[in-house]
């Protein structure tokens, strides 16, 4: 990012068989994305040989996602030769009025552990937790940058099942669900996420570490900062993610809910 301390991260569009129609999201004011996509933010901005350690996604569903499980760091290294597993968390943005259904734990008898979630809920998926997102849900996901997924059940879709690997990593954990007020909602060895409500200008300053700033609403926000003698601005009217360099100083203005993630 020459001559720039912040950059809107352009999302990858990933077609999925379960995708819904809530991801007709604009990035800034000009780019519109169609239905049946998810967005994952995964830029190599930590250095030429250092992989970006977190991944940020917006996910919209019309059907159940596969029932799946992810390894922890040690298991990912041992089973796949990769340096990290996957801890993830979901911020629920939209559900039907009665709530949306998720799977968040192992099978008990003839069915999985299921829960109902509503907007504002945060679901914490530890490695080894059996989980799936149900239909008609829009959420933001923050995770370790790892794409190891062991499918347990894909609801009859013709995709590969990883039963043996899943057995090696699954636990009897049930995902924790909270409905937090604003403030720190995740703080572990992988990353820290702070949930904030914007109502007018606030200073944004990195503390020597890079961060990603994620808008979780469709209200107008804009980020501005000095770049030499020039005032740079990034405008957002829809859910978006901005990468901020470790020495960034600027001002965020507008209204709505947003998150700051550091690692």
C-alpha positions as a printed NumPy array, in Angstrom:
array([[  0.   ,   0.   ,   0.   ],
       [  2.385,   2.679,  -1.193],
       [  1.685,   6.173,   0.176],
       [ -1.322,   4.84 ,   2.064],
       [ -2.004,   3.749,   5.644],
       [ -5.358,   2.027,   5.04 ],
       [ -6.964,  -0.018,   2.275],
       [-10.408,  -1.425,   1.612],
       [ -9.902,  -5.172,   1.285],
       [-11.583,  -6.339,  -1.903],
       [-13.429,  -9.571,  -1.15 ],
       [-13.143, -12.889,  -2.909],
       [-16.514, -14.089,  -4.2  ],
       [-17.004, -17.777,  -3.476],
       [-20.008, -19.64 ,  -4.878],
       [-21.568, -22.178,  -2.506],
       [-24.536, -24.552,  -2.943],
       [-26.133, -23.297,   0.291],
       [-25.72 , -19.551,  -0.362],
       [-28.532, -17.08 ,   0.271],
       [-29.498, -13.739,  -1.265],
       [-28.408, -11.296,   1.45 ],
       [-24.931, -10.776,   0.023],
       [-25.855,  -8.292,  -2.665],
       [-23.421,  -6.114,  -0.716],
       [-21.785,  -2.987,  -2.07 ],
       [-18.182,  -2.333,  -1.145],
       [-17.753,   1.428,  -0.898],
       [-20.255,   2.985,  -3.298],
       [-19.474,   1.421,  -6.633],
       [-19.164,  -2.379,  -6.576],
       [-22.252,  -4.55 ,  -6.265],
       [-22.044,  -8.294,  -5.758],
       [-24.808, -10.672,  -6.787],
       [-26.502, -13.5  ,  -4.942],
       [-25.016, -16.904,  -4.144],
       [-21.623, -15.719,  -2.939],
       [-19.73 , -15.434,   0.285],
       [-16.953, -12.952,   0.979],
       [-13.627, -13.823,   2.556],
       [-10.925, -11.293,   3.276],
       [ -7.455, -12.801,   3.129],
       [ -4.763, -10.37 ,   2.021],
       [ -1.04 , -11.031,   2.386],
       [ -0.276,  -7.698,   4.022],
       [  1.901,  -8.767,   6.953],
       [  5.066,  -8.955,   4.86 ],
       [  6.298, -10.651,   1.692],
       [  6.773, -14.04 ,   3.354],
       [  4.235, -13.854,   6.156],
       [  0.671, -15.069,   5.708],
       [ -2.156, -12.879,   6.948],
       [ -3.143, -14.605,  10.231],
       [ -6.9  , -13.935,  10.296],
       [ -9.754, -14.267,   7.843],
       [-12.962, -12.217,   7.871],
       [-16.121, -13.352,   6.064],
       [-19.726, -12.36 ,   5.494],
       [-21.888, -15.456,   5.013],
       [-25.501, -15.62 ,   3.807],
       [-27.42 , -18.901,   3.727],
       [-30.54 , -20.315,   2.111],
       [-29.876, -23.922,   3.185],
       [-27.957, -25.721,   5.902],
       [-24.178, -25.603,   5.592],
       [-22.432, -28.934,   6.054],
       [-22.006, -30.27 ,   9.569],
       [-18.272, -29.912,  10.118],
       [-15.388, -29.661,  12.535],
       [-11.935, -28.034,  12.49 ],
       [ -8.62 , -29.076,  14.088],
       [ -6.635, -27.109,  16.649],
       [ -3.11 , -25.847,  15.93 ],
       [ -1.357, -29.039,  17.049],
       [ -3.724, -31.272,  15.081],
       [ -3.395, -29.12 ,  11.943],
       [  0.386, -29.446,  12.132],
       [  0.297, -33.182,  12.792],
       [ -2.473, -34.189,  10.358],
       [ -2.073, -31.654,   7.55 ],
       [  1.415, -30.164,   7.926],
       [ -0.04 , -26.668,   8.389],
       [  0.947, -24.214,  11.104],
       [ -2.508, -23.327,  12.43 ],
       [ -5.933, -24.825,  12.989],
       [ -9.163, -22.9  ,  13.182],
       [-10.879, -21.08 ,  16.009],
       [-13.799, -19.054,  14.703],
       [-16.606, -16.859,  15.97 ],
       [-19.835, -15.635,  14.375],
       [-21.604, -12.307,  14.864],
       [-25.254, -12.838,  13.877],
       [-26.482,  -9.962,  11.699],
       [-29.866, -11.143,  10.414],
       [-32.264, -14.058,  10.993],
       [-35.962, -14.764,  10.502],
       [-38.183, -13.106,  13.141],
       [-38.364, -16.327,  15.131],
       [-34.582, -16.681,  15.018],
       [-32.206, -18.84 ,  13.013],
       [-31.138, -22.374,  13.838],
       [-27.549, -23.547,  14.174],
       [-25.835, -26.781,  15.149],
       [-23.29 , -26.11 ,  17.855],
       [-22.349, -29.426,  19.432],
       [-22.203, -33.206,  19.029],
       [-25.015, -35.601,  18.241],
       [-27.155, -36.546,  21.213],
       [-29.283, -39.555,  20.366],
       [-30.602, -39.153,  16.845],
       [-29.842, -35.453,  16.38 ],
       [-27.135, -32.846,  16.778],
       [-27.078, -30.203,  19.479],
       [-29.115, -27.304,  18.104],
       [-29.71 , -23.742,  19.29 ],
       [-31.666, -20.691,  18.102],
       [-29.749, -17.454,  17.453],
       [-30.904, -13.884,  16.852],
       [-29.217, -10.684,  15.641],
       [-26.537,  -9.484,  18.036],
       [-25.639, -12.979,  19.265],
       [-21.994, -14.069,  19.146],
       [-21.221, -17.798,  18.743],
       [-17.773, -19.091,  19.732],
       [-16.646, -22.192,  17.801],
       [-13.618, -23.765,  19.476],
       [-11.576, -26.291,  17.451],
       [-13.174, -29.717,  17.765],
       [-16.724, -28.329,  18.085],
       [-19.236, -29.913,  15.711],
       [-21.137, -27.07 ,  14.023],
       [-23.255, -25.893,  11.099],
       [-25.078, -22.712,  10.112],
       [-28.754, -23.067,   9.31 ],
       [-30.802, -21.433,   6.537],
       [-31.785, -17.767,   6.215],
       [-28.97 , -16.377,   8.36 ],
       [-26.594, -13.514,   7.576],
       [-23.48 , -13.373,   9.751],
       [-19.949, -12.073,  10.015],
       [-17.278, -14.671,  10.763],
       [-13.797, -14.001,  12.13 ],
       [-11.4  , -16.947,  12.186],
       [ -7.821, -18.077,  12.159],
       [ -6.618, -18.117,   8.566],
       [ -7.005, -21.841,   7.984],
       [ -9.262, -23.615,   5.509],
       [ -9.101, -27.13 ,   6.968],
       [-12.69 , -28.354,   7.168],
       [-13.683, -31.934,   7.94 ],
       [-17.275, -32.528,   6.797],
       [-19.361, -34.924,   8.873],
       [-22.703, -34.575,   7.087],
       [-23.583, -32.619,   3.919],
       [-27.365, -33.215,   3.856],
       [-27.223, -35.442,   0.783],
       [-25.175, -33.051,  -1.365],
       [-22.555, -34.764,  -3.481],
       [-19.445, -33.464,  -1.733],
       [-16.67 , -35.324,   0.037],
       [-17.191, -36.442,   3.655],
       [-14.138, -36.609,   5.956],
       [-15.447, -39.021,   8.574],
       [-12.116, -40.499,   9.689],
       [-10.315, -37.167,  10.083],
       [-13.369, -35.682,  11.806],
       [-13.314, -38.461,  14.42 ],
       [ -9.7  , -37.606,  15.219],
       [-10.451, -33.988,  16.119],
       [-14.088, -33.754,  17.27 ],
       [-14.921, -33.232,  20.936],
       [-18.073, -33.097,  23.041],
       [-17.852, -29.301,  23.37 ],
       [-20.958, -27.2  ,  22.897],
       [-20.38 , -23.735,  21.444],
       [-20.837, -20.804,  23.79 ],
       [-23.413, -18.21 ,  22.713],
       [-23.466, -14.71 ,  24.168],
       [-25.342, -11.487,  23.445],
       [-22.712,  -8.938,  24.402],
       [-22.97 ,  -5.232,  24.902],
       [-20.337,  -3.168,  23.16 ],
       [-16.73 ,  -3.707,  24.165],
       [-14.281,  -6.601,  23.887],
       [-16.144,  -9.722,  22.756],
       [-13.155, -11.975,  21.944],
       [ -9.702, -11.878,  23.513],
       [ -7.643, -15.052,  23.137],
       [ -4.252, -16.146,  21.845],
       [ -5.461, -15.866,  18.237],
       [ -7.009, -12.383,  18.037],
       [ -8.928,  -9.701,  19.896],
       [-12.252,  -8.307,  18.676],
       [-13.906,  -5.166,  20.014],
       [-17.545,  -4.407,  19.138],
       [-18.406,  -0.71 ,  18.945],
       [-21.328,   1.547,  18.043],
       [-20.557,   4.624,  15.974],
       [-22.546,   7.843,  16.347],
       [-20.353,  10.65 ,  15.07 ],
       [-16.586,  10.981,  14.667],
       [-14.168,   8.901,  16.76 ],
       [-10.356,   8.637,  16.536],
       [ -8.925,   5.35 ,  15.237],
       [ -5.281,   4.665,  16.088],
       [ -3.258,   1.466,  15.837],
       [ -1.019,   0.625,  18.809],
       [  1.973,  -0.651,  16.828],
       [  0.01 ,  -3.612,  15.457],
       [ -2.071,  -3.72 ,  12.268],
       [ -5.816,  -4.084,  12.604],
       [ -8.868,  -4.727,  10.485],
       [-11.938,  -2.539,  10.829],
       [-15.221,  -4.208,   9.828],
       [-18.506,  -2.426,   9.242],
       [-21.438,  -4.634,  10.273],
       [-24.283,  -2.487,   8.953],
       [-25.687,  -0.783,   5.872],
       [-25.379,   2.736,   7.27 ],
       [-22.864,   5.212,   5.919],
       [-19.389,   5.279,   7.51 ],
       [-16.223,   6.911,   6.259],
       [-12.623,   6.714,   7.382],
       [-10.228,   9.609,   6.814],
       [ -6.542,  10.2  ,   7.539],
       [ -3.637,  12.437,   6.583],
       [ -1.27 ,  11.13 ,   3.916],
       [  1.387,  13.809,   3.68 ],
       [ -0.486,  16.92 ,   2.628],
       [ -3.445,  14.926,   1.297],
       [ -6.551,  13.859,   3.227],
       [ -7.437,  10.306,   2.178],
       [-10.965,   8.926,   2.625],
       [-12.589,   5.5  ,   2.338],
       [-16.4  ,   5.475,   2.219],
       [-18.552,   2.491,   3.232],
       [-22.324,   2.086,   2.884],
       [-22.49 ,  -1.685,   3.375],
       [-20.692,  -4.366,   5.395],
       [-17.003,  -3.997,   4.51 ],
       [-13.523,  -4.6  ,   5.877],
       [-10.603,  -2.151,   5.904],
       [ -6.991,  -3.071,   6.653],
       [ -5.07 ,  -0.526,   8.771],
       [ -1.282,  -0.39 ,   8.935],
       [  0.368,  -0.623,  12.367],
       [  1.083,   3.147,  12.535],
       [ -2.34 ,   4.26 ,  11.266],
       [ -4.   ,   7.341,  12.791],
       [ -7.31 ,   8.64 ,  11.501],
       [-10.965,   9.386,  12.175],
       [-14.03 ,   7.188,  11.616],
       [-17.317,   9.057,  11.157],
       [-20.931,   8.125,  10.496],
       [-23.22 ,   5.731,  12.351],
       [-23.698,   2.006,  12.898],
       [-22.071,  -1.082,  14.394],
       [-18.465,  -1.987,  13.66 ],
       [-15.674,  -4.247,  14.955],
       [-11.943,  -3.762,  15.357],
       [ -9.796,  -6.905,  15.172],
       [ -6.136,  -7.075,  16.24 ],
       [ -3.742, -10.011,  16.588]])
